């Protein structure tokens, strides 16, 4: 009997140990020779020895085999029923159902091997299976160049940029997701661009917005409106790269403050401010401390055809990609890309069915 390499041989021994409920252990070995014994049999009567005939050939051949056991089967869990074994044995299950529950995993193991395993082993098995399926985080960073090349090849016109460290080597970081999300003709979400950077800072925002500006071919920013939370460095980056654009701040508005923000004329703005002052002096002062051109319709420049007060479209996009953000970088980027393609395709297919000249949401 022969095995492709020592790894395949060891996996077969582990599975045999789990099925027969015998305490099989590996003696000190190398990838060229492996010896297995049964620890619970006195004097190790059960033994397997395998080695290769050529040091350059990884194939292992069984050279000696003693199958006599002088011990009884173990009750409960055996040594080799560990997280690596479960991850290998049930890898297809993990790939077909990434959200496979702990209870489902425990039931499958109990049914297949008549054993019970705990929460921690199930958790470690899931993490190991994800790593096997997706590769390690470092491996995925090293594949970014190939991924970018494939995207450009399969979808001409796609813009992908990768910035490396000074020595040209891609360094692994936990990463922060930056995104630019627009509004389509039906006031729906229209993802434009996204990037994973080391940290949210002025430098990273400038890097992201420079590519956005070049990709959208923006030479005059006088008709563009940017709306954001007060992210670190973002306001300065927008002022530097889009000096003529409107920049508005998203506000969590309630009751009287909402009335101030929705005021469309200076008279209604002043009336709403007086009403707010009577109810909340601190809220009134808060409004005075912030330029109204960033958050009230009454002060918006008429040349910018956008009257949005909230940044909900970006929040909704970030919420939709939350599961992807927990994955390694390639899996994360690919899941966001596929979700965006499906979203845009669905909008394109539904728009011919509109019964009005504008989108249904706009008509309302």
C-alpha positions as CSV (number, residue, x, y, z in Angstrom):
1,X,0.0,0.0,0.0
2,X,1.3,3.5,-0.9
3,X,0.4,7.1,0.0
4,X,1.2,10.2,-2.0
5,X,3.1,11.8,0.9
6,X,3.5,11.8,4.6
7,X,0.6,14.2,5.1
8,X,-1.9,12.0,3.3
9,X,-0.6,9.0,5.3
10,X,-1.0,10.8,8.6
11,X,-4.5,12.0,7.7
12,X,-5.5,8.4,7.0
13,X,-4.1,7.2,10.4
14,X,-6.0,10.0,12.2
15,X,-9.3,9.0,10.6
16,X,-8.6,5.3,11.3
17,X,-8.0,6.3,15.0
18,X,-11.2,8.2,15.2
19,X,-13.3,5.5,13.5
20,X,-11.9,2.6,15.6
21,X,-11.6,4.7,18.8
22,X,-8.0,3.6,19.3
23,X,-5.3,5.9,20.9
24,X,-2.9,5.9,17.9
25,X,0.1,8.1,18.2
26,X,3.0,9.1,15.9
27,X,6.5,8.3,17.1
28,X,9.2,11.0,16.3
29,X,9.3,11.0,12.5
30,X,10.3,12.9,9.3
31,X,8.5,13.4,6.0
32,X,10.5,10.4,4.7
33,X,9.6,7.9,7.4
34,X,6.6,7.6,9.8
35,X,6.0,5.2,12.6
36,X,2.6,4.8,14.4
37,X,1.9,2.9,17.6
38,X,-1.2,2.2,19.8
39,X,-0.4,3.8,23.2
40,X,-3.0,1.8,25.1
41,X,-1.8,-1.6,24.0
42,X,0.9,-3.0,26.3
43,X,4.3,-3.1,24.6
44,X,2.8,-1.6,21.4
45,X,1.8,-4.8,19.6
46,X,-0.1,-2.6,17.1
47,X,2.3,-0.8,14.8
48,X,2.7,0.6,11.3
49,X,5.9,1.8,9.7
50,X,6.0,3.6,6.4
51,X,8.9,5.2,4.5
52,X,9.9,6.1,0.9
53,X,12.4,4.4,-1.2
54,X,13.9,7.5,-2.8
55,X,14.7,10.7,-0.9
56,X,13.5,12.8,-3.9
57,X,10.2,10.9,-4.1
58,X,7.6,11.8,-1.3
59,X,5.5,8.7,-1.9
60,X,5.4,6.5,1.3
61,X,5.2,2.7,1.2
62,X,4.1,0.6,4.2
63,X,7.1,-1.5,5.1
64,X,5.8,-3.2,8.2
65,X,2.4,-3.8,9.7
66,X,1.1,-5.3,12.9
67,X,-2.6,-5.0,13.4
68,X,-3.1,-6.8,16.7
69,X,-4.7,-4.8,19.4
70,X,-4.6,-5.9,23.0
71,X,-6.7,-2.9,24.2
72,X,-10.4,-2.1,24.1
73,X,-11.9,0.9,22.2
74,X,-11.9,4.2,24.1
75,X,-15.1,5.6,25.4
76,X,-15.7,9.3,24.5
77,X,-13.4,11.5,22.4
78,X,-10.0,10.2,21.1
79,X,-6.9,12.2,20.8
80,X,-7.2,12.8,17.0
81,X,-10.7,14.2,17.2
82,X,-9.3,17.8,17.2
83,X,-9.9,21.0,15.3
84,X,-7.5,20.2,12.4
85,X,-9.1,16.8,11.8
86,X,-12.6,18.3,11.9
87,X,-11.7,21.1,9.5
88,X,-10.2,18.7,7.0
89,X,-13.0,16.1,7.3
90,X,-15.8,18.6,7.0
91,X,-14.2,21.2,4.7
92,X,-16.9,20.9,2.0
93,X,-19.6,21.5,4.6
94,X,-17.8,24.7,5.7
95,X,-17.4,25.9,2.1
96,X,-21.0,25.3,1.1
97,X,-22.4,26.8,4.3
98,X,-20.0,29.4,5.9
99,X,-22.6,29.9,8.7
100,X,-22.8,26.3,9.7
101,X,-23.8,26.4,13.3
102,X,-22.0,24.8,16.3
103,X,-25.0,22.6,16.9
104,X,-25.0,21.4,13.3
105,X,-21.3,20.6,13.6
106,X,-21.7,18.7,16.8
107,X,-24.7,16.7,15.5
108,X,-22.7,15.8,12.3
109,X,-19.7,14.6,14.4
110,X,-21.9,12.6,16.8
111,X,-23.7,11.0,13.9
112,X,-20.6,10.1,11.8
113,X,-18.2,9.1,14.7
114,X,-20.4,8.7,17.7
115,X,-18.4,11.3,19.6
116,X,-19.2,14.6,21.4
117,X,-17.0,17.7,21.0
118,X,-17.1,21.0,22.9
119,X,-17.7,24.6,21.8
120,X,-14.0,25.6,21.7
121,X,-13.1,22.7,19.3
122,X,-15.9,23.6,17.0
123,X,-14.8,27.3,17.0
124,X,-11.2,26.4,16.2
125,X,-12.3,24.0,13.5
126,X,-14.4,26.7,11.9
127,X,-11.5,29.2,11.9
128,X,-9.1,26.5,10.5
129,X,-11.6,25.5,7.8
130,X,-12.0,29.2,6.7
131,X,-8.2,29.5,6.5
132,X,-8.0,26.3,4.4
133,X,-10.7,27.5,2.1
134,X,-9.6,31.1,1.7
135,X,-5.9,30.9,2.4
136,X,-4.1,32.8,5.2
137,X,-4.4,36.6,5.4
138,X,-0.8,37.0,4.3
139,X,-1.2,34.6,1.4
140,X,-4.2,36.7,0.2
141,X,-2.2,39.9,0.4
142,X,0.5,38.3,-1.8
143,X,-2.2,37.5,-4.4
144,X,-3.5,41.0,-4.7
145,X,-1.5,41.8,-7.8
146,X,-2.8,38.7,-9.6
147,X,-6.3,39.6,-8.5
148,X,-6.1,43.1,-9.9
149,X,-4.7,41.8,-13.2
150,X,-7.6,39.3,-13.5
151,X,-10.2,42.0,-12.7
152,X,-8.8,44.3,-15.5
153,X,-8.6,41.4,-17.9
154,X,-12.1,40.0,-17.3
155,X,-13.8,43.4,-17.0
156,X,-12.2,46.0,-19.2
157,X,-12.5,49.5,-17.9
158,X,-12.2,48.4,-14.2
159,X,-9.9,50.6,-12.2
160,X,-7.7,48.9,-9.6
161,X,-4.7,50.4,-7.8
162,X,-2.4,48.9,-5.2
163,X,0.1,50.9,-3.2
164,X,2.9,48.9,-1.5
165,X,5.5,49.8,1.1
166,X,8.8,51.4,0.1
167,X,10.5,48.1,-0.6
168,X,7.7,47.0,-2.9
169,X,6.5,44.3,-0.6
170,X,2.8,44.2,0.4
171,X,2.5,44.4,4.2
172,X,-0.5,42.9,6.0
173,X,-2.7,45.3,8.0
174,X,-6.1,44.8,9.7
175,X,-7.3,47.6,7.4
176,X,-10.1,50.2,7.2
177,X,-12.7,50.3,4.4
178,X,-13.2,53.6,2.6
179,X,-16.1,54.0,0.2
180,X,-17.7,56.5,-2.2
181,X,-21.4,55.9,-2.6
182,X,-23.6,57.9,-4.9
183,X,-27.3,58.3,-5.4
184,X,-28.9,56.8,-8.5
185,X,-32.0,58.2,-10.5
186,X,-34.3,56.6,-8.0
187,X,-32.6,57.9,-4.9
188,X,-31.1,54.5,-4.3
189,X,-27.6,53.4,-3.4
190,X,-25.0,53.5,-6.2
191,X,-21.6,52.3,-5.0
192,X,-18.8,54.0,-7.0
193,X,-15.5,53.0,-5.4
194,X,-14.1,51.4,-2.3
195,X,-10.6,50.8,-0.9
196,X,-8.9,49.0,2.0
197,X,-6.3,51.2,3.7
198,X,-4.1,50.9,6.8
199,X,-6.0,53.6,8.7
200,X,-8.5,56.4,8.2
201,X,-6.2,59.5,8.0
202,X,-5.7,62.5,5.8
203,X,-3.1,60.7,3.8
204,X,-5.3,57.7,3.1
205,X,-8.3,59.9,2.2
206,X,-6.2,61.9,-0.2
207,X,-4.9,58.7,-1.8
208,X,-8.4,57.4,-2.3
209,X,-9.9,60.7,-3.5
210,X,-7.1,61.3,-6.0
211,X,-7.9,58.1,-7.7
212,X,-11.6,58.8,-7.5
213,X,-11.1,62.2,-9.1
214,X,-9.0,60.7,-11.9
215,X,-11.3,57.8,-12.6
216,X,-14.4,60.0,-12.8
217,X,-12.4,62.5,-14.9
218,X,-13.4,65.4,-12.6
219,X,-11.7,68.6,-13.7
220,X,-14.2,71.1,-12.3
221,X,-15.7,70.2,-8.9
222,X,-18.2,73.1,-8.9
223,X,-21.3,70.8,-9.4
224,X,-20.4,68.1,-7.0
225,X,-21.7,67.6,-3.4
226,X,-19.9,65.5,-0.8
227,X,-21.7,64.4,2.3
228,X,-19.9,62.7,5.2
229,X,-19.6,62.1,8.8
230,X,-16.7,64.1,10.4
231,X,-14.1,61.4,9.5
232,X,-10.5,62.2,10.5
233,X,-8.8,64.0,7.7
234,X,-11.7,63.7,5.2
235,X,-12.8,67.4,5.3
236,X,-9.2,68.6,4.7
237,X,-8.8,66.1,1.8
238,X,-12.0,67.3,0.1
239,X,-11.1,70.9,0.4
240,X,-7.7,70.2,-1.1
241,X,-8.8,68.1,-4.1
242,X,-12.3,69.5,-4.7
243,X,-12.1,73.1,-3.7
244,X,-15.3,74.2,-5.5
245,X,-17.5,71.3,-4.3
246,X,-20.1,71.5,-1.6
247,X,-19.3,69.6,1.5
248,X,-22.1,68.8,3.9
249,X,-22.1,67.0,7.3
250,X,-24.5,64.2,8.1
251,X,-26.6,65.1,11.1
252,X,-28.7,62.8,13.3
253,X,-31.7,65.1,13.4
254,X,-34.7,65.0,15.7
255,X,-37.8,67.2,16.2
256,X,-36.9,70.9,16.3
257,X,-33.4,70.5,15.1
258,X,-34.8,68.7,12.1
259,X,-37.1,71.6,11.4
260,X,-34.1,74.0,11.4
261,X,-32.2,71.7,8.9
262,X,-35.2,71.3,6.6
263,X,-35.9,75.1,6.4
264,X,-35.8,76.1,2.8
265,X,-35.7,79.9,3.2
266,X,-34.0,82.3,5.6
267,X,-37.2,83.3,7.2
268,X,-38.3,79.8,8.1
269,X,-34.7,79.1,9.3
270,X,-34.7,82.0,11.7
271,X,-38.2,81.1,13.0
272,X,-37.1,77.5,13.5
273,X,-33.9,78.7,15.3
274,X,-36.0,80.8,17.7
275,X,-38.3,77.9,18.4
276,X,-35.2,75.7,19.0
277,X,-33.7,78.3,21.4
278,X,-36.9,78.3,23.5
279,X,-36.8,74.5,23.8
280,X,-33.0,73.9,24.1
281,X,-30.4,76.6,24.6
282,X,-27.6,74.1,24.2
283,X,-29.1,72.8,20.9
284,X,-29.4,76.4,19.6
285,X,-25.8,77.1,20.5
286,X,-24.7,73.9,18.9
287,X,-26.3,75.1,15.6
288,X,-24.6,78.5,15.9
289,X,-21.2,76.9,16.3
290,X,-21.5,75.1,13.0
291,X,-21.7,76.8,9.6
292,X,-25.3,76.3,8.4
293,X,-24.1,75.8,4.8
294,X,-23.0,72.3,5.8
295,X,-26.4,71.1,7.2
296,X,-29.4,73.4,6.5
297,X,-31.3,73.6,3.2
298,X,-31.8,77.3,3.7
299,X,-28.1,77.9,3.2
300,X,-27.3,75.4,0.4
301,X,-25.9,76.9,-2.8
302,X,-28.6,76.6,-5.5
303,X,-26.1,75.5,-8.1
304,X,-25.7,72.2,-6.3
305,X,-28.7,70.0,-7.2
306,X,-28.7,67.9,-4.0
307,X,-30.7,68.5,-0.9
308,X,-29.9,65.4,1.1
309,X,-29.4,66.0,4.8
310,X,-28.5,62.5,5.9
311,X,-25.8,60.1,4.9
312,X,-28.0,57.0,5.2
313,X,-27.0,55.7,1.7
314,X,-23.4,55.3,2.9
315,X,-24.5,53.8,6.2
316,X,-26.7,51.3,4.4
317,X,-23.8,50.3,2.1
318,X,-21.4,49.8,5.0
319,X,-24.0,47.7,6.8
320,X,-24.6,45.6,3.7
321,X,-20.8,44.8,3.4
322,X,-20.3,44.1,7.1
323,X,-20.1,40.3,6.7
324,X,-17.5,40.8,4.0
325,X,-15.4,43.0,6.2
326,X,-14.7,40.1,8.6
327,X,-13.1,38.0,5.8
328,X,-9.5,38.0,4.5
329,X,-8.8,40.8,2.0
330,X,-9.4,38.9,-1.3
331,X,-12.6,37.3,-0.1
332,X,-13.7,40.7,1.3
333,X,-13.1,42.5,-2.0
334,X,-14.7,39.8,-4.1
335,X,-17.8,39.7,-2.0
336,X,-18.2,43.5,-2.2
337,X,-17.7,43.4,-5.9
338,X,-20.2,40.6,-6.5
339,X,-22.8,42.3,-4.3
340,X,-22.3,45.6,-6.2
341,X,-22.7,43.9,-9.6
342,X,-25.9,42.2,-8.5
343,X,-27.3,45.5,-7.1
344,X,-26.6,47.4,-10.3
345,X,-27.9,44.7,-12.5
346,X,-31.1,44.5,-10.5
347,X,-31.6,48.2,-10.8
348,X,-30.9,48.1,-14.5
349,X,-33.5,45.4,-15.0
350,X,-36.2,47.0,-13.0
351,X,-35.9,50.5,-14.4
352,X,-37.7,49.7,-17.7
353,X,-40.8,48.8,-15.6
354,X,-41.1,52.3,-14.2
355,X,-44.5,53.8,-14.9
356,X,-43.3,57.4,-14.7
357,X,-40.6,59.6,-16.2
358,X,-38.6,59.6,-13.0
359,X,-37.9,56.9,-10.4
360,X,-40.8,55.8,-8.2
361,X,-39.0,57.2,-5.1
362,X,-38.4,60.5,-6.7
363,X,-42.1,60.8,-7.8
364,X,-43.3,60.3,-4.3
